């Protein structure tokens, strides 16, 4: 490494120079995932995907475009601040999708097996997710202000605020995972939390918007009985089993990223972890990339709705069918 490069790295707020081709690859991957999610959301008319998966993918694309900018101008603060704020908040949009999908499954299989109704599940966990996002955004703004000030302030204050937001997010995901596991176990063992409430099925159609679909208590009860007799269909690759795999895998990937970010910020703004590029590439960008593409290959529009993109549950709970054609 020559003296000029050492001087550039010394002045860089990253503590390194972002690698051009790595930044280009992730801009391409996140941009492609965002476009595909836009297309699938329109295809299945699942508008809640725009403020969740599309928003998360767009934030990552902007963040990595800023890192690409930094690879050419490593000493500039504008792209550094841009990537810092967008990549820290992007996964919060994606966790919201997980929370909503579990609410959809609860409405399909029977709210009596869940501690919370689908409506309250969304209210509680989306509120927690928004809270985590706001805290991380405030922390990012605080750190950005410290980095921009002359003389440079203490960015660790903002880092600690961001750390609190990530802790908040991890705590919400932990409770979500525990409740989800309990729900699926109760469905499989026929151990409802409360008695089933008979509700007349709502006529399906495209005129209204229903986030959790149309709940038919009788249909949900028949499906639950089938699951209790045959299992969730993991061996046969049923749609229900694929949706559960998607939720489990994406939750794990976002968890990995959250743990990395936690350790990174605990280590300090100028610590060895935050100033080592490969850690960020492998433990932040890669898990989120895999999570976004998992949602594409195991898309809720395919697994939870009819091929036409209808908002009503598939007849005879298509979730449990083994025919993938």
N, C-alpha and C positions, 0 to 999 in steps of 0.2 A: 504494500500500500504506500503510495507516494505521499509527500507532505501536503500537496494540494487536496487530495482526497481526505486525508486526516482532518484538515482544516474544515472541509465541507461537512464531514460527519460531526465534528465538534460543534458547529453552528446549527446543525439540524435539530429540530425539536424532537425528532424520533429517536435520536441516538444512533441512527443508521440511515442509509439511503434506500428507500423502497425499491425492490427489484422490478424493473420495467416489465419483463415478460410475465411475471407472477401477477402483477397488477392487471395487465391486459387480459390474462386468462380469467381472473375473477370478475372483471367488468363484463366480459362476454358471458360467463356462466350465470351471473346474477341478472344481467339484462335479458338473457334468453328465458330464464325461469320466470321473470316478471311478465314478459310478453305471453308466455304460455299460460300463466295463471289468469291473465286478462282474458285470453281467448276461451279458456275453460269456464271461467265465471260467466261469460256471455253465453256460451254454449248451453250451460245448464241453468242459467238464470239464477245463480247463487250470488246475489249482490253483496252479501256479507264478506265475500272473499276479497273484495276491493279494499276495505279498511283493515284487513288482516294480512293475508298472504301477499297480496299485491303491494300493499304499503310497506311490508317488511322487505320484500325483494327490491322495491324501488329505493328504499333507504340504503340498503347494502350496495346497490349499483352506484348511487351517488357517492357513498363513502369510498368505494374502490376507484371510482373515477377521480376522486380527489387524491387518493394515494398514487394513481397513475400520474397526475399532475406533479405530485411531490417527487416522483422519480426523476423528473426533469428539473424541478426547482426545489431541492430538498431543504433549503434554508428559509423558504417562504412559510409564513404562519397561516395564511388563509386556507390552503388545502389541508394543512394539518388539523386545524380546528374543525373544518368541514367533515373530515373523515372520523375524527374523534367523536363528534356528537351524533352522527348518523349510525355508525357501527355499534355504538353503545346502546341505542334505543331500538334498533331494528328487530331483535328477537322478541321484544315485548309484543309487537303486532302479531307475531307468529304464535306465541303462547295463547293469545286470544282465540285463534282458530281452533286450537286443541280444546279449549274450554267450551266453545260453541258446539263442536262436533260431539263431545261427550253429552252435552245437553240434548242434542238430536237423538243419540242412541238411547238415552233415558226415556225420552218421549216415545220412542218406537217400541222399546221392550217392557216398559211399565214403570211409571214414577214411584209405584209402591215399594220398589226395591232400592230406592235411592234416599239418602238422608235429606236431600234438598230436591225440590221440584225443578224441572228444566228451566223454568223462568227464574227462580231464585239462584239456581246454579250459575246462570249467565250473569245475573245482577251482581252476585257476590264476587265471582272470580274476575269478571271483566272490570269491575271497580278496583279490585286489588291490582290488576294488570295496569290500568290507567294510572293508579297511584305510583306504581313502580316506575312507569315510563316518565311521569312528571318529575319524580325525585332524580332519576338519572339525567334527565334533560337539564334540571337546575344545577346538578353537579357538573355536567359538561360545560354549561355556560360559565359557572364559577371558575373552573379550570382554564377555560379559554380566556376569560378576562385577566386571570393572573399571568398567563403566558404572554398576552399582548401588552401588558402594562410595562412602563419604563420608569424605574428599573423593573425587571421581571419579578412578579410576586410569587407567592407560595402556591403552586398548583395542587399540592397535596390536600389542601382543604377541599377543593372541588372533587378530587379523587375519592376522598372519604365520603362525600355526599353520594357520589356515583356508587360507591361500594354499598352504602345503605340501600340504594335502589335495587341493586343486584341481589342483596340479601333478601329484600322484600319479595322480589320475583321468585327466587329459589324457594322461599317459605311457602308462597302461594302454590307453586308447582308441586311441592311436597304434599300439601294437603289435598290438592287435586288428584295426585297419583294414588294416595291412600283411599280417598272416597271412590275413585274409579275402580280400583281393585276390589273394594268391598261391594260395590254395585254388581260387578260381573260375577263375583262369588255368590252373592245372594240370588241373582237370577239363576245361576247354575244349580244351586241347592234348594231353590224355591223357599227362601227365607225372607219374605217381605218385611220391610220396616214398619209398614202400616197396611191396613186393609185396602184392597183395590176399590177405586171409586168408578162406578159406571158412568161413562160419558158417551153421548151419542156422537158418532163420527161426523166430522164436518165435511160437507161436500167439497170435493177437490175442485180446483180451478186455478186460473191464472190471474184472477182479478185482485185478490188480496195478497198481502205479504205476511207469511207466518214463518218466523225464524225456526221454530222447532217442528214445523210440519203439522199435519192434522192427526190428532191423537184419537185412536180408536181403541177403547179399553178391551173390547172383546178380541180384536185382532192381536193386540199386544199379549193378552193372556194366552191365546192359542200359540203364539210364537214362543213365549216363555216356556210353555209346556213341551213344545218340540225340542227346544234347546236343552231342557232338563232331561229329556229322553235320549237325545242323540249327541249332546255336546255342542260346542260352538262351531264345529266344522273345520278345525285347524288342519286335520289330515286331508280333507277334501278340498281345502282352499276356498271355503265359502266367502261370500262378500263380507259377512259379519266378521269372520276371523281376520280377513285382510284389513278391515277398518281398525280393528283392535291392534293388529300388528303395526299399522301406520301410527296410531296414537302412541303406542309404547316406544317405537323407534324414534319418532320425532321428539318426544319428551326426553328420552335419554340423550339425544344429540344436543338439545338446548341446555340440558343439565351440564353436559361436558363443557360447553362453552361458558356457562355461568360459573362453574368451578374455576375454570382458567382465569376468567376476568376477576374473580374474587381474589385468587392468589396473586394475580398481577398487580392489583391495586393495593393489596396489603403490603406487597413488596416495595411500594413507593413509586412516585412519579418518575424517578430517575433510576429505579432498580434494574437489576439485570434481566428480569422477565419482560418488562415493558419495552426495554431497549434491545431486545433480541427478536429480529424479524421472523424467524422460522416458527417461533412459538405462536405468534399471532396468525400466521398463514395456516398452520396446521390445527390449532386448537380454538380459533375463533371463526375464521372464514370457512374452513372445510366442514365443520359440523353443521353450520347454517346452510351451506350449499347443499349438503346431503339431505337436510330436513326439507328444504324447498322442493327438491326433485322427488323426494319420497311422496310428498303431497301431490305431485304431478302423476306419478305412476300409480299411486293408490289414492285416486282423487275421490272426495266425498260425493261429487256429482255422479260418478259411475257406481260407487259402492252404496250410496244411500238413496238414490233417486232413480226414477225410470229413465230409460234411454232418451226420451224426449225432453228430459229436464223438468218433468212434472214435480210440483211441490208436495204431492201427497206420497205417503210411503208406498213402496212397491206392493202389488197384490200378493197376498199370502206371505208377506214379509220376504221380499226378494233377497233380503240380507242373508237368508239361510239357504238360498239355492246354490247348488254346486256347479250349475252350467254357466260358464264364463263367456260364452259366445254372445 
